[in-house]
Every structure is written in C-alpha cells, then in structure tokens.
Amino acid sequence: PIVFTCMLDGSASLAEEGESPFREEFAISQTPQVVLDHHVRDDLGYLKVSWDYVIEMFDRQNVMEIFDTYVKGIEDFINNDIF
C-alpha cells in the first residue's frame, strides 16, 4: 500500500503572513503495512515533497531515480513547461 499525505490548505503560507512557522529538524513516518509514504507540505513558503519507503522492498537507486523524475515533473508543471 501507498499513502499520500498532503498538508497544503490552499491559503497563504505562514512565511508570507509574517508568522513564525516551525522548523523541521527530523521526521520519520512509520505506518504499519505501508511500503511508500508520500508527503507534500508547505515549509516556509517552499513546496516540500518527501518519500519514506521500506528499504527491504525497494532498491535505493531505483527509488532515487523515480523520485528525481517525479520532482522534475513537478518543477516542469510549476514552470508551465507541461500541463
């Protein structure tokens, strides 16, 4: 199973509003029966995307290549290079 966690609410970021958002130092997700946990969040006005995955299930190099391709797709979409 794959989990998608989105912590975007569509409002202005806390950084834009002048508030002091938290600073993430370390994060880990440990959900039983989940092999890939995908996170999307606003961090100081920047889009943060991360994957936590079960290392016994996937080849690290393969996951990194897929993740890099995924991030490139997001960047292209943001820059209006693709729709």
DRENPADREN-656724 format. One record per atom (N, C-alpha, C, CB): residue number from 1; residue in three letters; atom name; x, z, y. Coordinates in steps of 0.1 Angstrom, whole numbers. Last residue first. Glycine has a CB too. Example, Ala and Ser with C-alpha at 12.3 -4.5 7.8 and 13.67 -1.06 7.14 Angstrom:
BEGIN
k,r,a,xx,zz,yy
2,ser,N,128,71,-22
2,ser,CA,137,71,-11
2,ser,C,129,79,0
2,ser,CB,141,57,-6
1,ala,N,132,78,-57
1,ala,CA,123,78,-45
1,ala,C,132,78,-33
1,ala,CB,113,90,-45
END
This chain:
BEGIN
k,r,a,xx,zz,yy
83,phe,N,16,-191,206
83,phe,CA,3,-185,207
83,phe,C,-3,-183,193
83,phe,CB,-7,-193,215
82,ile,N,49,-189,220
82,ile,CA,40,-193,209
82,ile,C,27,-186,211
82,ile,CB,45,-190,195
81,asp,N,60,-182,243
81,asp,CA,66,-193,237
81,asp,C,57,-198,225
81,asp,CB,80,-189,232
80,asn,N,52,-159,258
80,asn,CA,44,-171,258
80,asn,C,50,-183,252
80,asn,CB,39,-174,272
79,asn,N,66,-136,254
79,asn,CA,72,-146,264
79,asn,C,64,-159,265
79,asn,CB,86,-149,260
78,ile,N,51,-125,234
78,ile,CA,51,-119,247
78,ile,C,56,-128,258
78,ile,CB,60,-106,247
77,phe,N,58,-143,213
77,phe,CA,45,-142,218
77,phe,C,44,-136,232
77,phe,CB,36,-133,208
76,asp,N,86,-138,211
76,asp,CA,81,-151,214
76,asp,C,67,-151,219
76,asp,CB,82,-160,202
75,glu,N,84,-110,203
75,glu,CA,91,-114,215
75,glu,C,87,-128,220
75,glu,CB,106,-114,214
74,ile,N,71,-113,178
74,ile,CA,65,-106,189
74,ile,C,71,-109,202
74,ile,CB,67,-90,186
73,gly,N,91,-128,164
73,gly,CA,78,-134,166
73,gly,C,70,-127,178
73,gly,CB,70,-133,154
72,lys,N,112,-110,164
72,lys,CA,114,-122,171
72,lys,C,100,-129,174
72,lys,CB,123,-132,163
71,val,N,100,-91,147
71,val,CA,103,-87,161
71,val,C,105,-100,169
71,val,CB,115,-78,162
70,tyr,N,100,-107,123
70,tyr,CA,88,-101,128
70,tyr,C,90,-98,143
70,tyr,CB,84,-89,121
69,thr,N,128,-110,119
69,thr,CA,119,-122,121
69,thr,C,106,-118,127
69,thr,CB,117,-129,108
68,asp,N,135,-83,115
68,asp,CA,141,-91,126
68,asp,C,132,-103,129
68,asp,CB,155,-95,123
67,phe,N,121,-78,91
67,phe,CA,118,-71,103
67,phe,C,123,-78,116
67,phe,CB,124,-57,103
66,ile,N,134,-96,73
66,ile,CA,119,-98,76
66,ile,C,116,-90,89
66,ile,CB,111,-92,64
65,glu,N,160,-85,74
65,glu,CA,157,-99,78
65,glu,C,143,-101,81
65,glu,CB,162,-108,66
64,met,N,155,-59,65
64,met,CA,160,-61,78
64,met,C,158,-75,83
64,met,CB,175,-57,78
63,val,N,146,-64,39
63,val,CA,137,-58,48
63,val,C,142,-60,62
63,val,CB,136,-43,45
62,asn,N,169,-75,28
62,asn,CA,157,-83,28
62,asn,C,148,-77,39
62,asn,CB,151,-84,15
61,gln,N,187,-53,29
61,gln,CA,190,-66,37
61,gln,C,178,-74,38
61,gln,CB,201,-73,29
60,arg,N,174,-35,11
60,arg,CA,175,-32,26
60,arg,C,178,-45,34
60,arg,CB,187,-22,28
59,asp,N,149,-43,-11
59,asp,CA,163,-45,-8
59,asp,C,164,-43,7
59,asp,CB,167,-59,-13
58,phe,N,124,-18,-21
58,phe,CA,129,-30,-13
58,phe,C,144,-30,-12
58,phe,CB,122,-30,0
57,met,N,120,6,-34
57,met,CA,111,-6,-37
57,met,C,116,-19,-31
57,met,CB,97,-2,-31
56,glu,N,136,26,-26
56,glu,CA,137,22,-41
56,glu,C,129,10,-44
56,glu,CB,132,34,-49
55,ile,N,129,31,0
55,ile,CA,142,23,-3
55,ile,C,143,19,-17
55,ile,CB,153,32,1
54,val,N,99,26,14
54,val,CA,105,33,3
54,val,C,117,25,-2
54,val,CB,95,34,-9
53,tyr,N,101,26,50
53,tyr,CA,98,20,37
53,tyr,C,105,28,26
53,tyr,CB,102,5,37
52,asp,N,90,23,83
52,asp,CA,95,32,73
52,asp,C,91,26,60
52,asp,CB,90,47,75
51,trp,N,95,4,111
51,trp,CA,90,4,98
51,trp,C,97,15,90
51,trp,CB,93,-10,91
50,ser,N,85,0,146
50,ser,CA,94,5,135
50,ser,C,87,4,122
50,ser,CB,98,19,138
49,val,N,85,-8,179
49,val,CA,80,-11,166
49,val,C,90,-6,156
49,val,CB,78,-27,165
48,lys,N,76,-2,212
48,lys,CA,84,3,201
48,lys,C,77,-1,188
48,lys,CB,88,18,202
47,leu,N,75,-14,244
47,leu,CA,69,-15,231
47,leu,C,79,-11,220
47,leu,CB,63,-29,229
46,tyr,N,80,8,271
46,tyr,CA,85,-2,262
46,tyr,C,78,-2,249
46,tyr,CB,100,0,260
45,gly,N,71,29,286
45,gly,CA,67,16,291
45,gly,C,73,4,282
45,gly,CB,72,14,305
44,leu,N,79,51,271
44,leu,CA,84,49,284
44,leu,C,82,35,290
44,leu,CB,99,53,285
43,asp,N,66,36,245
43,asp,CA,76,46,247
43,asp,C,83,43,261
43,asp,CB,87,46,236
42,asp,N,39,29,226
42,asp,CA,44,27,239
42,asp,C,54,39,242
42,asp,CB,33,27,250
41,arg,N,40,16,192
41,arg,CA,37,26,202
41,arg,C,44,22,215
41,arg,CB,42,40,198
40,val,N,35,11,158
40,val,CA,36,5,171
40,val,C,32,15,181
40,val,CB,27,-8,171
39,his,N,47,12,124
39,his,CA,44,19,136
39,his,C,45,11,149
39,his,CB,52,32,138
38,his,N,41,10,90
38,his,CA,44,2,102
38,his,C,39,10,114
38,his,CB,38,-12,101
37,asp,N,53,18,60
37,asp,CA,46,24,71
37,asp,C,50,17,84
37,asp,CB,47,40,71
36,leu,N,52,9,27
36,leu,CA,57,5,40
36,leu,C,48,10,51
36,leu,CB,57,-11,41
35,val,N,42,23,6
35,val,CA,56,18,4
35,val,C,61,12,17
35,val,CB,55,6,-6
34,val,N,25,52,-1
34,val,CA,27,42,9
34,val,C,41,36,7
34,val,CB,24,47,23
33,gln,N,21,75,-17
33,gln,CA,16,62,-22
33,gln,C,17,51,-12
33,gln,CB,2,64,-26
32,pro,N,22,98,9
32,pro,CA,22,95,-5
32,pro,C,16,82,-8
32,pro,CB,14,106,-12
31,thr,N,43,94,37
31,thr,CA,29,94,33
31,thr,C,29,90,18
31,thr,CB,21,84,41
30,gln,N,63,103,60
30,gln,CA,63,105,45
30,gln,C,48,106,40
30,gln,CB,71,117,41
29,ser,N,82,92,86
29,ser,CA,69,93,80
29,ser,C,70,94,65
29,ser,CB,60,81,84
28,ile,N,102,105,112
28,ile,CA,101,100,98
28,ile,C,87,102,94
28,ile,CB,111,108,89
27,ala,N,123,107,141
27,ala,CA,109,105,135
27,ala,C,111,100,121
27,ala,CB,101,96,143
26,phe,N,139,120,169
26,phe,CA,139,117,154
26,phe,C,125,116,149
26,phe,CB,147,129,147
25,glu,N,134,120,196
25,glu,CA,148,122,191
25,glu,C,149,118,177
25,glu,CB,153,136,193
24,glu,N,115,108,222
24,glu,CA,116,109,207
24,glu,C,131,110,203
24,glu,CB,109,97,200
23,arg,N,103,125,248
23,arg,CA,115,116,244
23,arg,C,117,119,229
23,arg,CB,128,120,252
22,phe,N,71,123,264
22,phe,CA,81,129,255
22,phe,C,92,120,252
22,phe,CB,74,134,242
21,pro,N,67,115,299
21,pro,CA,63,114,285
21,pro,C,74,120,277
21,pro,CB,61,99,281
20,ser,N,57,126,328
20,ser,CA,69,127,320
20,ser,C,65,127,305
20,ser,CB,76,141,323
19,glu,N,42,102,351
19,glu,CA,42,114,343
19,glu,C,54,114,334
19,glu,CB,29,115,334
18,gly,N,39,78,364
18,gly,CA,48,88,370
18,gly,C,48,101,362
18,gly,CB,43,91,384
17,glu,N,26,57,354
17,glu,CA,18,66,361
17,glu,C,26,78,367
17,glu,CB,7,72,352
16,glu,N,46,44,340
16,glu,CA,40,37,352
16,glu,C,32,47,360
16,glu,CB,32,25,347
15,ala,N,49,62,319
15,ala,CA,61,60,328
15,ala,C,56,53,341
15,ala,CB,71,51,321
14,leu,N,26,60,305
14,leu,CA,28,73,313
14,leu,C,40,71,322
14,leu,CB,32,84,303
13,ser,N,11,27,310
13,ser,CA,20,37,303
13,ser,C,22,49,312
13,ser,CB,33,30,300
12,ala,N,-24,20,313
12,ala,CA,-10,20,318
12,ala,C,-2,31,311
12,ala,CB,-10,23,334
11,ser,N,-41,14,282
11,ser,CA,-40,19,296
11,ser,C,-26,18,300
11,ser,CB,-45,34,297
10,gly,N,-41,7,255
10,gly,CA,-45,-3,265
10,gly,C,-44,2,279
10,gly,CB,-59,-7,262
9,asp,N,-32,24,236
9,asp,CA,-46,26,240
9,asp,C,-50,16,251
9,asp,CB,-48,40,245
8,leu,N,-12,25,208
8,leu,CA,-14,18,220
8,leu,C,-29,20,224
8,leu,CB,-10,3,220
7,met,N,-3,32,182
7,met,CA,-5,43,192
7,met,C,-6,36,206
7,met,CB,5,53,191
6,cys,N,-11,23,150
6,cys,CA,-9,18,164
6,cys,C,-13,29,174
6,cys,CB,-19,6,166
5,thr,N,1,19,119
5,thr,CA,-3,29,128
5,thr,C,0,24,142
5,thr,CB,5,42,126
4,phe,N,-6,6,88
4,phe,CA,-3,2,102
4,phe,C,-8,13,111
4,phe,CB,-10,-12,105
3,val,N,6,7,55
3,val,CA,-1,14,65
3,val,C,4,9,79
3,val,CB,1,30,65
2,ile,N,3,-6,23
2,ile,CA,10,-7,36
2,ile,C,1,-1,46
2,ile,CB,13,-22,40
1,pro,N,8,0,-12
1,pro,CA,0,0,0
1,pro,C,9,0,13
1,pro,CB,-9,12,0
END
